[in-house]
Amino acid sequence: MLGALVLLGRGAYQPEAGAVDPPGFFSGLLHGVLIVLSLIGSMFSDDRICAVPNTGGWYDFGYAPRASAFLGGGGASAR
């Protein structure tokens, strides 16, 4: 039983993603502008909408506002 647990536990190892230069704020801005093209492309391939591995907060800080503005989420249509 212990041997089976050890063998199964070794299969759960996930290697650490080591990006030399992960995408940051300006990449997030660009990807936010290109969200529609990325969405269409992701329907026909295994591409992801946002960059992986992203740098977390700074990437999201650039991506979310541009994607929202590009998709009309700025609130101008609420008038």
Residue, then its C-alpha position, 0 to 999 in steps of 0.5 A: m500500500l505504501g509503495a502504491l502511494v509513493l508511486l502515485g504521489r510521484g505522478a503529481y509533480q508539476p514542474e515550475a514554469g520558468a519564463v525568462d521574460p514573462p509578459g507584463f503591463f504593456s503586453g497586457l495592454l496589447h492583449g486587451v486590444l487584441i481580445v476579439l481576435s484572440l477570442i476568435g482564434s481560440m475557437f479554432s485552436d488551442d491558443r489561450i486568450c491571455a498570455v501564460p505565464n503572465t506576471g499576475g497583477w501587473y499583467d491583469f492591470g493592463y489587460a482588464p481595462r483595455a479589454s473592457a474598453f475595447l468591448g464597450g464596457g466603459g459605461a458610455s452606452a448607459r446614457 
